[in-house]
Amino acid sequence: MSGWVAVAGLGPGADALITPEVTMALEEATDLIGYAPYVTRVAERPGLTRHPSDNRVELDRAAHALKLAAAGHRVVVASSGDPGVFAMASALFEALEAGPAAWRAIDIRVLPGITAMLAAAARAGAPLGHDFCAINLSDNLKPWALIERRLRLAVEADFAIAFYNPRSRSRPVGFARTLAILRETCEPGRLILFARAVSTPQEELRIVPLEQATPEMADMRTMVIVGSSRTRMIDRVAGPILYTPRWAE
Amino acid sequence: MSGWVAVAGLGPGADALITPEVTMALEEATDLIGYAPYVTRVAERPGLTRHPSDNRVELDRAAHALKLAAAGHRVVVASSGDPGVFAMASALFEALEAGPAAWRAIDIRVLPGITAMLAAAARAGAPLGHDFCAINLSDNLKPWALIERRLRLAVEADFAIAFYNPRSRSRPVGFARTLAILRETCEPGRLILFARAVSTPQEELRIVPLEQATPEMADMRTMVIVGSSRTRMIDRVAGPILYTPRWAE
């Protein structure tokens, strides 16, 4: 079988943040599958068929990729950021596990990318410079009670916390609940980064203390990073730096 | 002031995992500062002075970079992986905060890279495909009691857990203690990935259930990822895939 699937991370937006490994896979691919905004980030060229799809059809997309590869195609499944972080890699393996045994002979690679929290952290300074966790605030695939439990334990552990998918039109209330829990459990001055559309022309960064944070500061394109109790700000004319020191206590 | 500092992530080892943004900064730099094994990953060229240093002198290295930039040099501080994850970015900002006020006018950028846990996860499948945390097991800069507390809370939250710096010659016991705590708090079949020297010719991957894990499976070049209770394995002739599904409960 000469086909393959590469689940590739396109990074947060800028071409300068796409690894050469991913660029090479895109050059060799016959087919490109993914959520439409990611697929259209890759230029058309002869020999490449682009298959843009809607959001929330990850398993269909994954099965499509595996079928094409089993038929000899060279398929890139495009994710933004890193494919292994709240993105297409797990969906592909769910489809693989549930699918025909023959699919297990397919050459599958996951090609890492710059995930949103690391791109956002880099632009702001180094808020994830000490122990941290990443929580997906979407309750499409897990109950809200589990998110809330994890959030409370993460605060208790004094992790910096990166929130993926904080808020969307279909999930308007979760992030407001999240801020309410943070207000219960953290000091009012706890620093929060709202990083929108990092590395694109629409990039906007905002650092506020918890007491000033509002749900409207986040949307679908926003990465939210809540500092630990140790996270600090350095004031500068060129804009503040947010960072968490390496030491503790 | 025309000097600058770019704290740049060289990724886990392979050149194909270095972003074009980092490559461009290295081409423009007059000075390259970092732990010797990282500095020597960048080829010598006329116009570039390489300043390799020992391990554990992060603050000296950071101050050196800021001094050179203040004098007009274009300085890359090289980290492996991502500079914001248990690497040089926080050290640089600690030095900046403690240093002369004039340093705050220096142009400082953090250039993200592929951090070890994401490279290791990609090679094994997608073990970080659901909520996860990252804990540095080195107790050089924090008390062991804090590490243990975070570990217990992370298990209670059912995060997948990525351990950086699990074990070294100067810290031989911490990882043994970590495994003992995991044995107390997790089921014996909990899956653990030991990923050594990912993306280099020395790469070795090993997936074992907790009951078979031993401290000797990790060394200074190993990334350890402990799955959540949901993390699964898919058997294949070409080698197993380790992944955490997107859904929970």
Interface residues (C-beta under 8 A of the other chain):
Chain A: G11 A14 D15 A16 L17 I18 T19 P20 E21 M24 E58 D82 P83 G84 V85 F86 A87 A89 S90 A91 L92 F93 E94 L96 E97 R104 A105 D107 I108 R109 V110 L111 P112 G113 I114 T115 L118 A119 A121 A122 R123 G125 A126 P127 L128 G129 H130 D131 F132 C133 A134 I135 N136 L141 K142 P143 L146 R149 R150 L153 A154 E156 A157 D158 F159 R232 I234 D235 R236 V237 A238 I241 Y243 T244 P245 R246 W247 A248 E249
Chain B: G11 A14 D15 A16 L17 I18 T19 P20 E21 M24 E58 D82 P83 G84 V85 F86 A87 A89 S90 A91 L92 F93 E94 L96 E97 R104 A105 D107 I108 R109 V110 L111 P112 G113 I114 T115 L118 A119 A121 A122 R123 G125 A126 P127 L128 G129 H130 D131 F132 C133 A134 I135 N136 L141 K142 P143 L146 R149 R150 L153 A154 E156 A157 D158 F159 R232 I234 D235 R236 V237 A238 I241 Y243 T244 P245 R246 W247 A248 E249
